[in-house]
Amino acid sequence: MLISARFLVVSGQETIEFVGTDLDEAPAADFSLVNQFGEPVSLSDQSGKVTVLTFLYTNCP
């Protein structure tokens, strides 16, 4: 158990190199959609928040 605790302490000090692409902030055009309750929701309503959009479609026979 002592070995496990020491491993956790040592591994927590490791610096992790960023691997990826930095994306510059780009303004998005405002648009409106209707939510599941039939209420309009616009992108400007989410101003200042992190927003992730997913457009899904399913077609089951």
CHARMM-style PDB file with segment names, atoms N, HN, CA, C and O in Angstrom:
ATOM      1  N   MET     1       0.828  -1.183   0.000  1.00  0.00      PROA
ATOM      2  CA  MET     1       0.000   0.000   0.000  1.00  0.00      PROA
ATOM      3  C   MET     1       0.877   1.254   0.000  1.00  0.00      PROA
ATOM      4  O   MET     1       0.548   2.235  -0.666  1.00  0.00      PROA
ATOM      5  N   LEU     2       1.977   1.232   0.730  1.00  0.00      PROA
ATOM      6  HN  LEU     2       2.244   0.434   1.271  1.00  0.00      PROA
ATOM      7  CA  LEU     2       2.887   2.374   0.770  1.00  0.00      PROA
ATOM      8  C   LEU     2       3.487   2.627  -0.608  1.00  0.00      PROA
ATOM      9  O   LEU     2       3.668   3.775  -1.012  1.00  0.00      PROA
ATOM     10  N   ILE     3       3.789   1.560  -1.319  1.00  0.00      PROA
ATOM     11  HN  ILE     3       3.642   0.627  -0.991  1.00  0.00      PROA
ATOM     12  CA  ILE     3       4.342   1.700  -2.669  1.00  0.00      PROA
ATOM     13  C   ILE     3       3.297   2.335  -3.592  1.00  0.00      PROA
ATOM     14  O   ILE     3       3.634   3.182  -4.420  1.00  0.00      PROA
ATOM     15  N   SER     4       2.047   1.933  -3.453  1.00  0.00      PROA
ATOM     16  HN  SER     4       1.774   1.245  -2.780  1.00  0.00      PROA
ATOM     17  CA  SER     4       0.977   2.508  -4.273  1.00  0.00      PROA
ATOM     18  C   SER     4       0.826   3.996  -4.008  1.00  0.00      PROA
ATOM     19  O   SER     4       0.689   4.783  -4.944  1.00  0.00      PROA
ATOM     20  N   ALA     5       0.850   4.387  -2.741  1.00  0.00      PROA
ATOM     21  HN  ALA     5       0.962   3.747  -1.980  1.00  0.00      PROA
ATOM     22  CA  ALA     5       0.714   5.800  -2.383  1.00  0.00      PROA
ATOM     23  C   ALA     5       1.883   6.611  -2.928  1.00  0.00      PROA
ATOM     24  O   ALA     5       1.690   7.722  -3.422  1.00  0.00      PROA
ATOM     25  N   ARG     6       3.089   6.068  -2.844  1.00  0.00      PROA
ATOM     26  HN  ARG     6       3.246   5.166  -2.443  1.00  0.00      PROA
ATOM     27  CA  ARG     6       4.262   6.780  -3.350  1.00  0.00      PROA
ATOM     28  C   ARG     6       4.174   6.942  -4.869  1.00  0.00      PROA
ATOM     29  O   ARG     6       4.529   7.995  -5.399  1.00  0.00      PROA
ATOM     30  N   PHE     7       3.713   5.928  -5.559  1.00  0.00      PROA
ATOM     31  HN  PHE     7       3.425   5.073  -5.128  1.00  0.00      PROA
ATOM     32  CA  PHE     7       3.551   6.002  -7.008  1.00  0.00      PROA
ATOM     33  C   PHE     7       2.567   7.106  -7.382  1.00  0.00      PROA
ATOM     34  O   PHE     7       2.807   7.853  -8.330  1.00  0.00      PROA
ATOM     35  N   LEU     8       1.464   7.216  -6.648  1.00  0.00      PROA
ATOM     36  HN  LEU     8       1.268   6.610  -5.878  1.00  0.00      PROA
ATOM     37  CA  LEU     8       0.472   8.241  -6.940  1.00  0.00      PROA
ATOM     38  C   LEU     8       1.034   9.642  -6.730  1.00  0.00      PROA
ATOM     39  O   LEU     8       0.747  10.550  -7.509  1.00  0.00      PROA
ATOM     40  N   VAL     9       1.830   9.819  -5.686  1.00  0.00      PROA
ATOM     41  HN  VAL     9       2.063   9.081  -5.053  1.00  0.00      PROA
ATOM     42  CA  VAL     9       2.427  11.125  -5.413  1.00  0.00      PROA
ATOM     43  C   VAL     9       3.427  11.490  -6.499  1.00  0.00      PROA
ATOM     44  O   VAL     9       3.426  12.619  -6.988  1.00  0.00      PROA
ATOM     45  N   VAL    10       4.270  10.559  -6.874  1.00  0.00      PROA
ATOM     46  HN  VAL    10       4.271   9.642  -6.476  1.00  0.00      PROA
ATOM     47  CA  VAL    10       5.289  10.818  -7.891  1.00  0.00      PROA
ATOM     48  C   VAL    10       4.638  11.045  -9.256  1.00  0.00      PROA
ATOM     49  O   VAL    10       5.044  11.953  -9.982  1.00  0.00      PROA
ATOM     50  N   SER    11       3.650  10.248  -9.614  1.00  0.00      PROA
ATOM     51  HN  SER    11       3.321   9.511  -9.024  1.00  0.00      PROA
ATOM     52  CA  SER    11       3.028  10.385 -10.930  1.00  0.00      PROA
ATOM     53  C   SER    11       2.200  11.661 -11.028  1.00  0.00      PROA
ATOM     54  O   SER    11       1.971  12.150 -12.134  1.00  0.00      PROA
ATOM     55  N   GLY    12       1.749  12.208  -9.919  1.00  0.00      PROA
ATOM     56  HN  GLY    12       1.935  11.810  -9.021  1.00  0.00      PROA
ATOM     57  CA  GLY    12       0.973  13.442  -9.935  1.00  0.00      PROA
ATOM     58  C   GLY    12       1.810  14.664 -10.250  1.00  0.00      PROA
ATOM     59  O   GLY    12       1.251  15.723 -10.534  1.00  0.00      PROA
ATOM     60  N   GLN    13       3.126  14.559 -10.211  1.00  0.00      PROA
ATOM     61  HN  GLN    13       3.580  13.699  -9.980  1.00  0.00      PROA
ATOM     62  CA  GLN    13       3.994  15.704 -10.452  1.00  0.00      PROA
ATOM     63  C   GLN    13       4.477  15.769 -11.900  1.00  0.00      PROA
ATOM     64  O   GLN    13       5.241  16.667 -12.253  1.00  0.00      PROA
ATOM     65  N   GLU    14       4.056  14.862 -12.713  1.00  0.00      PROA
ATOM     66  HN  GLU    14       3.435  14.133 -12.427  1.00  0.00      PROA
ATOM     67  CA  GLU    14       4.499  14.823 -14.107  1.00  0.00      PROA
ATOM     68  C   GLU    14       3.816  15.932 -14.911  1.00  0.00      PROA
ATOM     69  O   GLU    14       2.613  16.155 -14.773  1.00  0.00      PROA
ATOM     70  N   THR    15       4.581  16.617 -15.743  1.00  0.00      PROA
ATOM     71  HN  THR    15       5.558  16.436 -15.855  1.00  0.00      PROA
ATOM     72  CA  THR    15       4.006  17.639 -16.619  1.00  0.00      PROA
ATOM     73  C   THR    15       3.536  16.952 -17.893  1.00  0.00      PROA
ATOM     74  O   THR    15       4.237  16.106 -18.449  1.00  0.00      PROA
ATOM     75  N   ILE    16       2.370  17.314 -18.337  1.00  0.00      PROA
ATOM     76  HN  ILE    16       1.801  18.001 -17.885  1.00  0.00      PROA
ATOM     77  CA  ILE    16       1.806  16.701 -19.533  1.00  0.00      PROA
ATOM     78  C   ILE    16       1.914  17.699 -20.678  1.00  0.00      PROA
ATOM     79  O   ILE    16       1.485  18.846 -20.556  1.00  0.00      PROA
ATOM     80  N   GLU    17       2.485  17.257 -21.782  1.00  0.00      PROA
ATOM     81  HN  GLU    17       2.833  16.325 -21.881  1.00  0.00      PROA
ATOM     82  CA  GLU    17       2.638  18.111 -22.953  1.00  0.00      PROA
ATOM     83  C   GLU    17       1.331  18.136 -23.737  1.00  0.00      PROA
ATOM     84  O   GLU    17       0.716  17.096 -23.974  1.00  0.00      PROA
ATOM     85  N   PHE    18       0.915  19.334 -24.136  1.00  0.00      PROA
ATOM     86  HN  PHE    18       1.414  20.179 -23.944  1.00  0.00      PROA
ATOM     87  CA  PHE    18      -0.303  19.484 -24.926  1.00  0.00      PROA
ATOM     88  C   PHE    18      -0.063  18.959 -26.334  1.00  0.00      PROA
ATOM     89  O   PHE    18       0.879  19.379 -27.006  1.00  0.00      PROA
ATOM     90  N   VAL    19      -0.906  18.053 -26.774  1.00  0.00      PROA
ATOM     91  HN  VAL    19      -1.672  17.713 -26.228  1.00  0.00      PROA
ATOM     92  CA  VAL    19      -0.839  17.539 -28.138  1.00  0.00      PROA
ATOM     93  C   VAL    19      -2.202  17.820 -28.760  1.00  0.00      PROA
ATOM     94  O   VAL    19      -3.208  17.233 -28.362  1.00  0.00      PROA
ATOM     95  N   GLY    20      -2.225  18.695 -29.711  1.00  0.00      PROA
ATOM     96  HN  GLY    20      -1.407  19.171 -30.034  1.00  0.00      PROA
ATOM     97  CA  GLY    20      -3.491  19.042 -30.332  1.00  0.00      PROA
ATOM     98  C   GLY    20      -3.368  20.332 -31.108  1.00  0.00      PROA
ATOM     99  O   GLY    20      -2.266  20.775 -31.434  1.00  0.00      PROA
ATOM    100  N   THR    21      -4.498  20.927 -31.400  1.00  0.00      PROA
ATOM    101  HN  THR    21      -5.393  20.567 -31.135  1.00  0.00      PROA
ATOM    102  CA  THR    21      -4.534  22.162 -32.162  1.00  0.00      PROA
ATOM    103  C   THR    21      -5.256  23.225 -31.355  1.00  0.00      PROA
ATOM    104  O   THR    21      -6.402  23.029 -30.950  1.00  0.00      PROA
ATOM    105  N   ASP    22      -4.589  24.354 -31.117  1.00  0.00      PROA
ATOM    106  HN  ASP    22      -3.658  24.512 -31.446  1.00  0.00      PROA
ATOM    107  CA  ASP    22      -5.259  25.479 -30.485  1.00  0.00      PROA
ATOM    108  C   ASP    22      -6.174  26.123 -31.512  1.00  0.00      PROA
ATOM    109  O   ASP    22      -5.746  26.425 -32.626  1.00  0.00      PROA
ATOM    110  N   LEU    23      -7.414  26.331 -31.146  1.00  0.00      PROA
ATOM    111  HN  LEU    23      -7.761  26.086 -30.241  1.00  0.00      PROA
ATOM    112  CA  LEU    23      -8.360  26.968 -32.050  1.00  0.00      PROA
ATOM    113  C   LEU    23      -8.563  28.406 -31.612  1.00  0.00      PROA
ATOM    114  O   LEU    23      -8.873  28.670 -30.451  1.00  0.00      PROA
ATOM    115  N   ASP    24      -8.390  29.323 -32.531  1.00  0.00      PROA
ATOM    116  HN  ASP    24      -8.138  29.108 -33.474  1.00  0.00      PROA
ATOM    117  CA  ASP    24      -8.654  30.726 -32.230  1.00  0.00      PROA
ATOM    118  C   ASP    24     -10.156  30.919 -32.116  1.00  0.00      PROA
ATOM    119  O   ASP    24     -10.944  30.222 -32.755  1.00  0.00      PROA
ATOM    120  N   GLU    25     -10.531  31.885 -31.286  1.00  0.00      PROA
ATOM    121  HN  GLU    25      -9.891  32.452 -30.767  1.00  0.00      PROA
ATOM    122  CA  GLU    25     -11.953  32.177 -31.166  1.00  0.00      PROA
ATOM    123  C   GLU    25     -12.449  32.770 -32.474  1.00  0.00      PROA
ATOM    124  O   GLU    25     -11.889  33.741 -32.982  1.00  0.00      PROA
ATOM    125  N   ALA    26     -13.478  32.190 -32.998  1.00  0.00      PROA
ATOM    126  HN  ALA    26     -13.933  31.401 -32.585  1.00  0.00      PROA
ATOM    127  CA  ALA    26     -14.085  32.691 -34.225  1.00  0.00      PROA
ATOM    128  C   ALA    26     -15.560  32.954 -33.935  1.00  0.00      PROA
ATOM    129  O   ALA    26     -16.242  32.086 -33.389  1.00  0.00      PROA
ATOM    130  N   PRO    27     -16.057  34.122 -34.287  1.00  0.00      PROA
ATOM    131  CA  PRO    27     -17.463  34.412 -34.005  1.00  0.00      PROA
ATOM    132  C   PRO    27     -18.379  33.522 -34.849  1.00  0.00      PROA
ATOM    133  O   PRO    27     -18.119  33.275 -36.027  1.00  0.00      PROA
ATOM    134  N   ALA    28     -19.423  33.063 -34.237  1.00  0.00      PROA
ATOM    135  HN  ALA    28     -19.634  33.263 -33.281  1.00  0.00      PROA
ATOM    136  CA  ALA    28     -20.409  32.239 -34.945  1.00  0.00      PROA
ATOM    137  C   ALA    28     -21.636  33.097 -35.232  1.00  0.00      PROA
ATOM    138  O   ALA    28     -22.019  33.940 -34.420  1.00  0.00      PROA
ATOM    139  N   ALA    29     -22.233  32.879 -36.363  1.00  0.00      PROA
ATOM    140  HN  ALA    29     -21.922  32.195 -37.022  1.00  0.00      PROA
ATOM    141  CA  ALA    29     -23.453  33.615 -36.716  1.00  0.00      PROA
ATOM    142  C   ALA    29     -24.581  33.190 -35.785  1.00  0.00      PROA
ATOM    143  O   ALA    29     -24.717  32.010 -35.462  1.00  0.00      PROA
ATOM    144  N   ASP    30     -25.384  34.150 -35.359  1.00  0.00      PROA
ATOM    145  HN  ASP    30     -25.273  35.109 -35.621  1.00  0.00      PROA
ATOM    146  CA  ASP    30     -26.502  33.832 -34.472  1.00  0.00      PROA
ATOM    147  C   ASP    30     -27.584  33.095 -35.264  1.00  0.00      PROA
ATOM    148  O   ASP    30     -27.858  33.426 -36.418  1.00  0.00      PROA
ATOM    149  N   PHE    31     -28.186  32.105 -34.639  1.00  0.00      PROA
ATOM    150  HN  PHE    31     -27.964  31.836 -33.702  1.00  0.00      PROA
ATOM    151  CA  PHE    31     -29.284  31.370 -35.260  1.00  0.00      PROA
ATOM    152  C   PHE    31     -30.213  30.888 -34.160  1.00  0.00      PROA
ATOM    153  O   PHE    31     -29.838  30.857 -32.988  1.00  0.00      PROA
ATOM    154  N   SER    32     -31.409  30.518 -34.536  1.00  0.00      PROA
ATOM    155  HN  SER    32     -31.713  30.544 -35.488  1.00  0.00      PROA
ATOM    156  CA  SER    32     -32.403  30.036 -33.579  1.00  0.00      PROA
ATOM    157  C   SER    32     -32.899  28.664 -33.990  1.00  0.00      PROA
ATOM    158  O   SER    32     -33.028  28.360 -35.176  1.00  0.00      PROA
ATOM    159  N   LEU    33     -33.171  27.852 -33.002  1.00  0.00      PROA
ATOM    160  HN  LEU    33     -33.067  28.100 -32.039  1.00  0.00      PROA
ATOM    161  CA  LEU    33     -33.768  26.534 -33.195  1.00  0.00      PROA
ATOM    162  C   LEU    33     -34.894  26.383 -32.187  1.00  0.00      PROA
ATOM    163  O   LEU    33     -35.051  27.215 -31.293  1.00  0.00      PROA
ATOM    164  N   VAL    34     -35.664  25.343 -32.327  1.00  0.00      PROA
ATOM    165  HN  VAL    34     -35.537  24.667 -33.053  1.00  0.00      PROA
ATOM    166  CA  VAL    34     -36.745  25.066 -31.389  1.00  0.00      PROA
ATOM    167  C   VAL    34     -36.331  23.872 -30.544  1.00  0.00      PROA
ATOM    168  O   VAL    34     -35.909  22.847 -31.080  1.00  0.00      PROA
ATOM    169  N   ASN    35     -36.449  23.999 -29.212  1.00  0.00      PROA
ATOM    170  HN  ASN    35     -36.792  24.831 -28.777  1.00  0.00      PROA
ATOM    171  CA  ASN    35     -36.059  22.894 -28.338  1.00  0.00      PROA
ATOM    172  C   ASN    35     -37.167  21.853 -28.238  1.00  0.00      PROA
ATOM    173  O   ASN    35     -38.205  21.974 -28.889  1.00  0.00      PROA
ATOM    174  N   GLN    36     -36.942  20.841 -27.428  1.00  0.00      PROA
ATOM    175  HN  GLN    36     -36.099  20.743 -26.899  1.00  0.00      PROA
ATOM    176  CA  GLN    36     -37.886  19.731 -27.313  1.00  0.00      PROA
ATOM    177  C   GLN    36     -39.216  20.140 -26.690  1.00  0.00      PROA
ATOM    178  O   GLN    36     -40.182  19.378 -26.737  1.00  0.00      PROA
ATOM    179  N   PHE    37     -39.273  21.347 -26.104  1.00  0.00      PROA
ATOM    180  HN  PHE    37     -38.488  21.965 -26.066  1.00  0.00      PROA
ATOM    181  CA  PHE    37     -40.508  21.841 -25.499  1.00  0.00      PROA
ATOM    182  C   PHE    37     -41.237  22.825 -26.411  1.00  0.00      PROA
ATOM    183  O   PHE    37     -42.243  23.415 -26.019  1.00  0.00      PROA
ATOM    184  N   GLY    38     -40.720  22.998 -27.640  1.00  0.00      PROA
ATOM    185  HN  GLY    38     -39.903  22.518 -27.958  1.00  0.00      PROA
ATOM    186  CA  GLY    38     -41.336  23.902 -28.594  1.00  0.00      PROA
ATOM    187  C   GLY    38     -40.965  25.362 -28.386  1.00  0.00      PROA
ATOM    188  O   GLY    38     -41.568  26.244 -28.996  1.00  0.00      PROA
ATOM    189  N   GLU    39     -39.976  25.632 -27.530  1.00  0.00      PROA
ATOM    190  HN  GLU    39     -39.486  24.916 -27.034  1.00  0.00      PROA
ATOM    191  CA  GLU    39     -39.551  27.003 -27.254  1.00  0.00      PROA
ATOM    192  C   GLU    39     -38.350  27.360 -28.123  1.00  0.00      PROA
ATOM    193  O   GLU    39     -37.466  26.529 -28.331  1.00  0.00      PROA
ATOM    194  N   PRO    40     -38.311  28.600 -28.636  1.00  0.00      PROA
ATOM    195  CA  PRO    40     -37.155  29.009 -29.437  1.00  0.00      PROA
ATOM    196  C   PRO    40     -35.920  29.207 -28.558  1.00  0.00      PROA
ATOM    197  O   PRO    40     -36.011  29.744 -27.454  1.00  0.00      PROA
ATOM    198  N   VAL    41     -34.786  28.773 -29.053  1.00  0.00      PROA
ATOM    199  HN  VAL    41     -34.713  28.336 -29.950  1.00  0.00      PROA
ATOM    200  CA  VAL    41     -33.503  28.944 -28.366  1.00  0.00      PROA
ATOM    201  C   VAL    41     -32.524  29.469 -29.402  1.00  0.00      PROA
ATOM    202  O   VAL    41     -32.396  28.899 -30.486  1.00  0.00      PROA
ATOM    203  N   SER    42     -31.831  30.554 -29.072  1.00  0.00      PROA
ATOM    204  HN  SER    42     -31.935  31.017 -28.192  1.00  0.00      PROA
ATOM    205  CA  SER    42     -30.864  31.104 -30.022  1.00  0.00      PROA
ATOM    206  C   SER    42     -29.458  30.988 -29.461  1.00  0.00      PROA
ATOM    207  O   SER    42     -29.263  30.863 -28.252  1.00  0.00      PROA
ATOM    208  N   LEU    43     -28.501  31.030 -30.339  1.00  0.00      PROA
ATOM    209  HN  LEU    43     -28.659  31.131 -31.321  1.00  0.00      PROA
ATOM    210  CA  LEU    43     -27.107  30.942 -29.931  1.00  0.00      PROA
ATOM    211  C   LEU    43     -26.742  32.105 -29.019  1.00  0.00      PROA
ATOM    212  O   LEU    43     -25.943  31.938 -28.097  1.00  0.00      PROA
ATOM    213  N   SER    44     -27.310  33.271 -29.259  1.00  0.00      PROA
ATOM    214  HN  SER    44     -27.959  33.407 -30.008  1.00  0.00      PROA
ATOM    215  CA  SER    44     -27.000  34.431 -28.419  1.00  0.00      PROA
ATOM    216  C   SER    44     -27.477  34.235 -26.980  1.00  0.00      PROA
ATOM    217  O   SER    44     -26.967  34.897 -26.077  1.00  0.00      PROA
ATOM    218  N   ASP    45     -28.441  33.340 -26.745  1.00  0.00      PROA
ATOM    219  HN  ASP    45     -28.855  32.802 -27.479  1.00  0.00      PROA
ATOM    220  CA  ASP    45     -28.876  33.022 -25.374  1.00  0.00      PROA
ATOM    221  C   ASP    45     -27.754  32.365 -24.579  1.00  0.00      PROA
ATOM    222  O   ASP    45     -27.762  32.401 -23.349  1.00  0.00      PROA
ATOM    223  N   GLN    46     -26.800  31.771 -25.265  1.00  0.00      PROA
ATOM    224  HN  GLN    46     -26.794  31.741 -26.265  1.00  0.00      PROA
ATOM    225  CA  GLN    46     -25.709  31.044 -24.614  1.00  0.00      PROA
ATOM    226  C   GLN    46     -24.445  31.884 -24.493  1.00  0.00      PROA
ATOM    227  O   GLN    46     -23.383  31.351 -24.171  1.00  0.00      PROA
ATOM    228  N   SER    47     -24.536  33.164 -24.740  1.00  0.00      PROA
ATOM    229  HN  SER    47     -25.399  33.597 -25.002  1.00  0.00      PROA
ATOM    230  CA  SER    47     -23.370  34.051 -24.712  1.00  0.00      PROA
ATOM    231  C   SER    47     -22.626  33.944 -23.382  1.00  0.00      PROA
ATOM    232  O   SER    47     -23.232  34.026 -22.313  1.00  0.00      PROA
ATOM    233  N   GLY    48     -21.307  33.760 -23.459  1.00  0.00      PROA
ATOM    234  HN  GLY    48     -20.815  33.694 -24.327  1.00  0.00      PROA
ATOM    235  CA  GLY    48     -20.474  33.652 -22.266  1.00  0.00      PROA
ATOM    236  C   GLY    48     -20.385  32.246 -21.701  1.00  0.00      PROA
ATOM    237  O   GLY    48     -19.688  32.027 -20.710  1.00  0.00      PROA
ATOM    238  N   LYS    49     -21.071  31.293 -22.304  1.00  0.00      PROA
ATOM    239  HN  LYS    49     -21.637  31.471 -23.109  1.00  0.00      PROA
ATOM    240  CA  LYS    49     -21.054  29.906 -21.841  1.00  0.00      PROA
ATOM    241  C   LYS    49     -20.335  29.033 -22.868  1.00  0.00      PROA
ATOM    242  O   LYS    49     -20.314  29.346 -24.058  1.00  0.00      PROA
ATOM    243  N   VAL    50     -19.753  27.947 -22.398  1.00  0.00      PROA
ATOM    244  HN  VAL    50     -19.770  27.693 -21.431  1.00  0.00      PROA
ATOM    245  CA  VAL    50     -19.195  26.962 -23.320  1.00  0.00      PROA
ATOM    246  C   VAL    50     -20.377  26.223 -23.933  1.00  0.00      PROA
ATOM    247  O   VAL    50     -21.228  25.698 -23.215  1.00  0.00      PROA
ATOM    248  N   THR    51     -20.427  26.184 -25.243  1.00  0.00      PROA
ATOM    249  HN  THR    51     -19.735  26.611 -25.826  1.00  0.00      PROA
ATOM    250  CA  THR    51     -21.566  25.587 -25.930  1.00  0.00      PROA
ATOM    251  C   THR    51     -21.090  24.523 -26.904  1.00  0.00      PROA
ATOM    252  O   THR    51     -20.207  24.769 -27.727  1.00  0.00      PROA
ATOM    253  N   VAL    52     -21.679  23.341 -26.806  1.00  0.00      PROA
ATOM    254  HN  VAL    52     -22.396  23.141 -26.138  1.00  0.00      PROA
ATOM    255  CA  VAL    52     -21.373  22.242 -27.720  1.00  0.00      PROA
ATOM    256  C   VAL    52     -22.675  21.872 -28.417  1.00  0.00      PROA
ATOM    257  O   VAL    52     -23.682  21.601 -27.763  1.00  0.00      PROA
ATOM    258  N   LEU    53     -22.652  21.862 -29.726  1.00  0.00      PROA
ATOM    259  HN  LEU    53     -21.834  22.082 -30.258  1.00  0.00      PROA
ATOM    260  CA  LEU    53     -23.841  21.515 -30.501  1.00  0.00      PROA
ATOM    261  C   LEU    53     -23.674  20.148 -31.134  1.00  0.00      PROA
ATOM    262  O   LEU    53     -22.605  19.801 -31.635  1.00  0.00      PROA
ATOM    263  N   THR    54     -24.732  19.392 -31.103  1.00  0.00      PROA
ATOM    264  HN  THR    54     -25.601  19.674 -30.696  1.00  0.00      PROA
ATOM    265  CA  THR    54     -24.748  18.097 -31.769  1.00  0.00      PROA
ATOM    266  C   THR    54     -26.056  17.995 -32.538  1.00  0.00      PROA
ATOM    267  O   THR    54     -27.134  18.199 -31.980  1.00  0.00      PROA
ATOM    268  N   PHE    55     -25.955  17.686 -33.792  1.00  0.00      PROA
ATOM    269  HN  PHE    55     -25.079  17.520 -34.246  1.00  0.00      PROA
ATOM    270  CA  PHE    55     -27.142  17.478 -34.609  1.00  0.00      PROA
ATOM    271  C   PHE    55     -27.237  15.981 -34.889  1.00  0.00      PROA
ATOM    272  O   PHE    55     -26.389  15.409 -35.574  1.00  0.00      PROA
ATOM    273  N   LEU    56     -28.273  15.362 -34.354  1.00  0.00      PROA
ATOM    274  HN  LEU    56     -28.962  15.827 -33.798  1.00  0.00      PROA
ATOM    275  CA  LEU    56     -28.448  13.919 -34.497  1.00  0.00      PROA
ATOM    276  C   LEU    56     -29.718  13.632 -35.282  1.00  0.00      PROA
ATOM    277  O   LEU    56     -30.693  14.381 -35.227  1.00  0.00      PROA
ATOM    278  N   TYR    57     -29.677  12.545 -35.999  1.00  0.00      PROA
ATOM    279  HN  TYR    57     -28.885  11.937 -36.043  1.00  0.00      PROA
ATOM    280  CA  TYR    57     -30.851  12.089 -36.725  1.00  0.00      PROA
ATOM    281  C   TYR    57     -30.863  10.569 -36.682  1.00  0.00      PROA
ATOM    282  O   TYR    57     -29.850   9.921 -36.945  1.00  0.00      PROA
ATOM    283  N   THR    58     -31.992  10.021 -36.356  1.00  0.00      PROA
ATOM    284  HN  THR    58     -32.815  10.547 -36.142  1.00  0.00      PROA
ATOM    285  CA  THR    58     -32.125   8.564 -36.414  1.00  0.00      PROA
ATOM    286  C   THR    58     -33.363   8.234 -37.230  1.00  0.00      PROA
ATOM    287  O   THR    58     -34.337   8.986 -37.248  1.00  0.00      PROA
ATOM    288  N   ASN    59     -33.306   7.125 -37.887  1.00  0.00      PROA
ATOM    289  HN  ASN    59     -32.514   6.514 -37.873  1.00  0.00      PROA
ATOM    290  CA  ASN    59     -34.440   6.659 -38.656  1.00  0.00      PROA
ATOM    291  C   ASN    59     -34.530   5.158 -38.454  1.00  0.00      PROA
ATOM    292  O   ASN    59     -33.820   4.383 -39.095  1.00  0.00      PROA
ATOM    293  N   CYS    60     -35.396   4.771 -37.572  1.00  0.00      PROA
ATOM    294  HN  CYS    60     -35.973   5.400 -37.051  1.00  0.00      PROA
ATOM    295  CA  CYS    60     -35.545   3.342 -37.284  1.00  0.00      PROA
ATOM    296  C   CYS    60     -36.725   2.790 -38.078  1.00  0.00      PROA
ATOM    297  O   CYS    60     -37.777   3.425 -38.147  1.00  0.00      PROA
ATOM    298  N   PRO    61     -36.559   1.635 -38.666  1.00  0.00      PROA
ATOM    299  CA  PRO    61     -37.668   1.044 -39.433  1.00  0.00      PROA
ATOM    300  C   PRO    61     -38.798   0.583 -38.540  1.00  0.00      PROA
ATOM    301  OT1 PRO    61     -39.801   0.065 -39.031  1.00  0.00      PROA
TER     302      PRO     61
END
